[in-house]
């Protein structure tokens, strides 16, 4: 029988065998062509339907500076890079940026697909870039309510169809919100009709939703748990889809911590934990990483072997490391409570233990 121990050992072996151990996120722009209620980072709305027409906004990294950062990350040992935004295809030089990243790294991008035309889809297919399509809904009325831009749903679906037609296998990344719960079944039905094979539902309570819309969007712990079970049940109905979700917290604090660089070159642990630890153009990445890990570990209490108070005595074990979870996602704790050593209220296991 294939157990968590087998999984953990196989992952450890791959990590030990692979010489590069780091991944990085580069937010190439703060420009966005949609006003998603689910986005909370510093974004600049650009009202345009034309791809590849905008220059970098004032103060953002130039094409040359992005190339310099790629070179530094490559020398540091980064194996995988994730290009996000904003919307990457608002930039005039987006394809050139992707091409440069592809020469050095395993490259992934995230897009809302609204600006994708046949040329872009063909390029992404030929360059073998991994494409994630971010969408808060896959039904018209909820989508346009979330995007706050009329007519955006048809452009989103057209972009997704072009990706599939050109041989790209996009992953649909869907943040779960209160409005989405009642349309989960229809969402998966529409995804299947588009020809998409992979979907990931994810919850970022307190950190991934626009702050002005928290009450409207954020799930309660019981809704979180209900949605987990609902998605698990729908997996059986939609066997042709690879459906994933990240609702519980089976990992160590900062297990996912990596280098994240914002459009101005500031370095953070994660896109959802916007604490600045250095500057990509001037600082050494090894120094930033060590400082980041040390300071966060101390504040979390990891160095003293004490998880958050609500999590003490919990027996949930990380399947990757075989050690206690230590409180789950630090981004959630920080954005909800203003402290890194708070509990992860998105953890369904915590709900079960405290509320039955």
LUMZA-955527 format. One line per field, with one value per residue (C-alpha): residue number from 1; residue in one letter; x, y, z. Coordinates in pm, whole numbers, plus 32768, in hexadecimal, padded with zeros to 4 digits. Example, Ala and Ser with C-alpha at 12.3 -4.5 7.8 and 13.67 -1.06 7.14 Angstrom:
n c(1,2) .
res c(A,S) .
xx c(84CE,8557) .
yy c(7E3E,7F96) .
zz c(830C,82CA) .
END
This chain:
n c(1,2,3,4,5,6,7,8,9,10,11,12,13,14,15,16,17,18,19,20,21,22,23,24,25,26,27,28,29,30,31,32,33,34,35,36,37,38,39,40,41,42,43,44,45,46,47,48,49,50,51,52,53,54,55,56,57,58,59,60,61,62,63,64,65,66,67,68,69,70,71,72,73,74,75,76,77,78,79,80,81,82,83,84,85,86,87,88,89,90,91,92,93,94,95,96,97,98,99,100,101,102,103,104,105,106,107,108,109,110,111,112,113,114,115,116,117,118,119,120,121,122,123,124,125,126,127,128,129,130,131,132,133,134,135,136,137,138,139,140,141,142,143,144,145,146,147,148,149,150,151,152,153,154,155,156,157,158,159,160,161,162,163,164,165,166,167,168,169,170,171,172,173,174,175,176,177,178,179,180,181,182,183,184,185,186,187,188,189,190,191,192,193,194,195,196,197,198,199,200,201,202,203,204,205,206,207,208,209,210,211,212,213,214,215,216,217,218,219,220,221,222,223,224,225,226,227,228,229,230,231,232,233,234,235,236,237,238,239,240,241,242,243,244,245,246,247,248,249,250,251,252,253,254,255,256,257,258,259,260,261,262,263,264,265,266,267,268,269,270,271,272,273,274,275,276,277,278,279,280,281,282,283,284,285,286,287,288,289,290,291,292,293,294,295,296,297,298,299,300,301,302,303,304,305,306,307,308,309,310,311,312,313,314,315,316,317,318,319,320,321,322,323,324,325,326,327,328,329,330,331,332,333,334,335,336,337,338,339,340,341,342,343,344,345,346,347,348,349,350,351,352,353,354,355,356) .
res c(X,X,X,X,X,X,X,X,X,X,X,X,X,X,X,X,X,X,X,X,X,X,X,X,X,X,X,X,X,X,X,X,X,X,X,X,X,X,X,X,X,X,X,X,X,X,X,X,X,X,X,X,X,X,X,X,X,X,X,X,X,X,X,X,X,X,X,X,X,X,X,X,X,X,X,X,X,X,X,X,X,X,X,X,X,X,X,X,X,X,X,X,X,X,X,X,X,X,X,X,X,X,X,X,X,X,X,X,X,X,X,X,X,X,X,X,X,X,X,X,X,X,X,X,X,X,X,X,X,X,X,X,X,X,X,X,X,X,X,X,X,X,X,X,X,X,X,X,X,X,X,X,X,X,X,X,X,X,X,X,X,X,X,X,X,X,X,X,X,X,X,X,X,X,X,X,X,X,X,X,X,X,X,X,X,X,X,X,X,X,X,X,X,X,X,X,X,X,X,X,X,X,X,X,X,X,X,X,X,X,X,X,X,X,X,X,X,X,X,X,X,X,X,X,X,X,X,X,X,X,X,X,X,X,X,X,X,X,X,X,X,X,X,X,X,X,X,X,X,X,X,X,X,X,X,X,X,X,X,X,X,X,X,X,X,X,X,X,X,X,X,X,X,X,X,X,X,X,X,X,X,X,X,X,X,X,X,X,X,X,X,X,X,X,X,X,X,X,X,X,X,X,X,X,X,X,X,X,X,X,X,X,X,X,X,X,X,X,X,X,X,X,X,X,X,X,X,X,X,X,X,X,X,X,X,X,X,X,X,X,X,X,X,X,X,X,X,X,X,X,X,X,X,X,X,X) .
xx c(8000,8081,8092,80ED,823E,8282,8218,82F1,8421,83F6,83E0,8511,85D4,8579,85DE,872B,8777,871F,883D,8761,8689,85DF,84B5,8458,8329,8354,822F,8282,817F,806F,7F9A,7E4E,7D33,7C2B,7BBD,7BA1,7B0B,7BE8,7D2D,7DBF,7F21,7F80,7EED,7EBC,7D84,7DB9,7C7B,7CE8,7C90,7DCE,7EEB,8057,8015,8083,81D7,8247,81B4,8290,837A,8350,846D,84E0,851C,8694,8667,858D,86A1,87A1,86C6,86A2,881C,8844,873A,87DC,8932,8892,8805,8697,8604,849E,840A,829F,8247,8118,8086,7FA2,7F5A,8099,8004,7FC3,8138,81CC,82F4,823D,829D,8409,8409,8377,8478,8597,8513,84E5,8657,86BC,859E,8479,837D,8216,8130,7FE2,7EE4,7D70,7D6D,7C99,7DAE,7E21,7E07,7E6E,7FD2,800A,7F6C,804C,8181,812B,80F6,823B,8307,8272,8228,8146,800F,7F2C,7DE5,7D68,7BEE,7AFE,79DE,7990,7829,77CE,7711,77F6,792B,78C4,7852,79AC,7A6F,799B,79CD,78A4,78E6,7A1D,7992,797F,7AE6,7B5B,7AB9,7B37,7C9A,7C7D,7BF4,7D18,7E10,7D6D,7D4F,7EC4,7F27,7F61,7EDC,7E83,7E44,7D11,7D5B,7C19,7C0A,7ADE,79EF,7894,77EF,78A6,782B,76D1,775A,7872,77C1,7778,78DC,7971,7876,78DE,7A50,7A21,7967,7A8F,7B6F,7C40,7CC1,7D51,7CB9,7D2B,7C45,7CFA,7CA2,7D6A,7C92,7D04,7E1B,7D9B,7C5A,7C3B,7C23,7AEE,7A37,7AA3,7947,78AF,79AF,7A59,79E8,79A6,7A5A,791C,78EA,7A54,7A20,78D9,797E,7A99,79A2,78D5,7A02,7A6E,7911,791A,7A63,799F,78AA,79BA,7AB7,7B46,7BC3,7CF2,7C64,7D3B,7CF6,7DBE,7CD5,7D8A,7EEA,7FC1,810E,820B,81FF,82BA,82E2,8275,8353,8415,849E,8389,83E3,82E1,82D3,83BD,84C4,846F,84A6,83A3,836C,8223,8130,803B,8139,81A7,82BE,83ED,853D,8618,863B,867C,874F,8847,883E,88CC,87BA,8867,887A,870E,869C,875D,86E1,857D,8576,8620,8540,83FD,845B,84A0,8359,8291,832D,83B8,8513,848D,83BB,8275,8159,803E,7F75,7E3D,7F0F,7FCB,7F76,7F05,7F74,7F5C,809B,812F,812D,8266,8341,82A1,829E,8182,80D3,813A,800B,7FE0,7FF8,80AB,8015,7EB8,7F26,7FD8,7EC6,7DAB,7E50,7F7C,806C,8134,80FC,7F80,7EB5,7E4B,7CD1,7CB8,7D1C,7BF2,7CA3,7CA5,7B2E,7AF3,7BC3,7B23,79BF,7989) .
yy c(8000,815B,821E,8381,82FA,827E,83D0,848D,83B7,83D8,8553,8563,848F,8576,86A9,860E,85A6,86F3,87F0,8928,8955,8AA3,8B33,8C9F,8D75,8EB1,8FA1,9043,915B,91ED,923A,9183,918C,9107,917D,9029,9040,8F1B,8FD7,90A3,9102,925D,9252,9361,9337,936A,9384,92E0,91AC,91B3,90CA,912E,92A4,9328,938E,9350,9449,954D,94B9,9353,9274,92B1,919A,91B9,91A8,9073,8FD3,902D,8F8B,8E51,8E3E,8E66,8D5F,8C6E,8C93,8C6A,8B19,8B5B,8A40,8AB6,8C10,8C7B,8DB7,8E68,8FC6,907B,8FF8,8F9D,8FC0,9132,9169,91B2,90D3,8FB5,8EAC,8F1B,8F06,8DA7,8D3F,8DBF,8D0A,8BCA,8BC5,8BAF,8B18,8A2C,8B41,8B69,8C91,8CFE,8DBA,8E07,8D99,8EC5,8F50,8E07,8DF8,8CE7,8D6F,8D6D,8C13,8B86,8C1C,8B8D,8A38,8A3C,8ABC,89B1,8AAB,8A36,8B11,8B56,8C0A,8CCB,8CEA,8D26,8C7F,8BBB,8C2B,8D78,8E3D,8DEA,8E25,8F7F,8FD9,8F79,9019,9156,9174,9133,9046,8FB1,8E51,8E0C,8E89,8DAE,8C75,8CC6,8CE6,8B9B,8AF0,8B73,8AE5,898E,8998,89E3,88BF,897A,88C7,89E6,89BD,8A7F,8B20,8B7D,8C31,8BAF,8CBB,8CBE,8D07,8BE1,8AD7,8AB7,8A98,899C,8892,8981,8A06,88AD,8864,89A0,8959,8803,889C,8985,8854,88AC,877C,8810,88EB,8956,89F2,8AB8,8B84,8CAD,8D2F,8E85,8E9B,8E4E,8F18,908B,912E,91F5,90B1,8FD1,8FB4,8F6D,8E67,8DC1,8C69,8C1C,8AE9,8A19,8A8A,8A35,88D6,88A7,8912,881A,86FB,877F,878B,862F,85B0,865F,85B5,8474,851E,85C5,84AD,8541,8670,8679,873A,87B7,8898,893A,8957,88AC,8900,87C3,8875,8927,8AA2,8B3E,89EB,8AA1,8BCE,8C38,8D73,8E57,8F99,90AA,9193,928A,9187,915F,8FFF,8F4E,8DE8,8DC3,8E8E,8E7A,8ECF,9028,9068,90FE,905B,90EF,916B,9086,917D,91C5,90B7,8F58,8E4F,8D62,8E73,8ED2,8D68,8D21,8E60,8E1C,8CB6,8D06,8E2D,8D83,8C41,8D07,8DC6,8C8E,8BDA,8AC6,8AF8,8AB6,898A,8A33,8A42,8B42,8B18,8A97,8990,8905,8799,876D,8623,8687,861B,86B4,85A4,863B,8657,8566,8673,873C,883D,895B,8A33,8A39,8B68,8C94,8D7D,8D3A,8D6F,8EB4,8F48,8EEA,8F2E,9008,8F0D,8DF4,8D03,8D04,8BD2,8B87,8BAE,8B09,89BC,88CF,87ED,890B,8931,87C0,87C1,88FA,88E9,8779) .
zz c(8000,7FA4,80EA,814D,81BA,8059,7FCE,80C3,807A,7F01,7F1B,7FFA,7F00,7DDF,7EA7,7F07,7DA1,7D02,7D1B,7D17,7E49,7E22,7D6E,7D43,7CF2,7C26,7C12,7AC6,7ADD,7BB8,7A85,7A6A,7970,7A61,7BB9,7C5D,7DB8,7E18,7DD6,7EF1,7E8D,7E0E,7CAF,7BAA,7AD2,795B,788C,7747,767E,75AD,7613,7613,7612,7764,77E5,7949,7A3D,7ADC,7BDE,7B66,7AF4,7990,7896,78D0,7A4B,7A29,7957,7A62,7B6E,7A98,7A83,7BFD,7C46,7B52,7BF6,7D4D,7CE6,7C9A,7BCC,7BA1,7B71,7B83,7AC3,7B4D,7B6A,7B2F,79D6,7920,77C3,77F4,77C2,766D,76B5,7765,7664,766D,77EA,77DD,76D5,77AA,78DD,7814,77B6,7923,79EB,79F1,79AD,7A1E,79E3,7A6D,799C,799D,7829,77BC,76DE,7647,74CD,73DD,73BD,7535,7558,7446,74E7,763F,75A2,74DD,7605,76EC,77FD,7918,7918,7A40,79FA,7B27,7B37,7C59,7B9E,7A61,7A35,7997,7AA1,7BC8,7AF1,7A7C,7BDA,7C59,7B3B,7B41,79C7,78E1,77C2,7860,7883,770D,76E2,7802,7771,7611,7694,774C,7615,7544,763D,762C,74AF,7492,756C,76B3,77EA,78D3,7A44,7AB8,7C09,7CBA,7E0B,7EC9,7F43,7FDA,7E87,7DE8,7EDC,7E42,7CE0,7D14,7C45,7B24,7B38,7B00,79EC,7930,7963,78C9,779F,7760,773E,786F,792D,7A6D,7B7B,7CD3,7DD3,7ED9,800B,808A,81A7,8212,8114,7FBA,7FAD,7F6C,80C2,805F,8010,8131,81CC,8078,8010,8138,81A7,8312,83A0,837F,8215,81D5,825A,819E,8057,808F,80A7,7F83,7E9B,7F07,7EAC,7D57,7D02,7CCE,7BE0,7B0F,7AF4,79B3,7A73,7B55,7C7C,7D99,7EC0,7FD7,80FF,821C,8285,8278,8273,8348,8370,824E,81A8,806C,80B5,7F85,7EED,7E6E,7DB9,7D84,7C52,7CFF,7D52,7EC3,7F4D,8026,809E,7FE3,7F11,8034,8140,80D4,81CD,8121,816A,805A,7EF4,7DCC,7D08,7E1E,7F2C,7F34,7F23,8013,8119,80E4,80FC,823C,82E2,8272,82EC,8438,8491,842B,84DF,861D,860A,85BD,86E2,8607,8699,87F6,8786,87EB,86EF,8715,8857,87A8,86F9,8825,885D,86F4,865A,84EB,843D,8304,81F6,815C,8291,8384,8492,852D,8456,853E,84FC,8385,82A4,8339,8234,82B9,8420,83D0,82F8,83E3,8532,84E3,857B,84E2,8602,85F0,8588,8424,8433,82E0,837A,8376,846E,8568,8539,8578,86B6,874A,86C5,8688) .
END
